[in-house]
Structures are given as C-alpha cells and as structure tokens.
Amino acid sequence: MYREITILWGDIKRSMENQNTIYNRDLYELLLVNFVRGGYFERVMEVIGFMMENNMFLDKWSYKTEFLKFHRDLYRTLTALEGKDEAQKRRIEHVHAFRKFVSIV
C-alpha cells in the first residue's frame, strides 16, 4: 500500500513541475499520515516542506501521535555519524528532522 502512495506522490510532484498544481490539504494530509505510518520520512519531510511553502495548516499533534504509535524508538540513540552507509545516514537525518519538527526530544 505504501509503495502505491509513494508512486502517487511522485505523480503529484511531476504534475506540479508542469504547473498543474494541486492544492488540496486533505490529500497532502492523507499522504503525510501514510508516509509516517510506513516510515518514509524523506517523503514526509518533502510533503511538510510543500505544505509550509503553500501556507497549509500542519497538524503536528496528529503526526506526533502517529509517529509515537508506530516508531517510538526509531533511531532514538543513533546519530548520523553512526550510520553504516549513506542511505542509513540520510534516513537517520530525516527521522531526527521529523522528531524536531513535531517537538519530540
């Protein structure tokens, strides 16, 4: 399911590049919650950045509760320097950026 949502997000980004912008907050909210549940934090940060650029409301509390429900201890003690390869280092950075965004210390 999450793979199909990632493909949908790719289609939305391509249509935005062609100036066919889609500004439906509910769609982005759905994408964001599903990316948080699936652990796609790079995509989460992309959607958050897009919503912030377009002055859309971000419900940090709901994202925080979803994160704590599914990924409570994800990369809690690791730093980006401890990542085994570049991909894991980027994942750790994105998770830490999301934690900072929703005020999880």
Buried (B, 14 or more C-beta within 10 A) or exposed (E): EEEEBBEBBEEBEEEEEEEEEEEEEEBBBBBBBBBBBBBBBBBBBBBBEBBEEEEBEBEEEBBBEBBEEEBEEBBEEBEBEEBEEEEBBBBBBBBBBBBEBBEBE
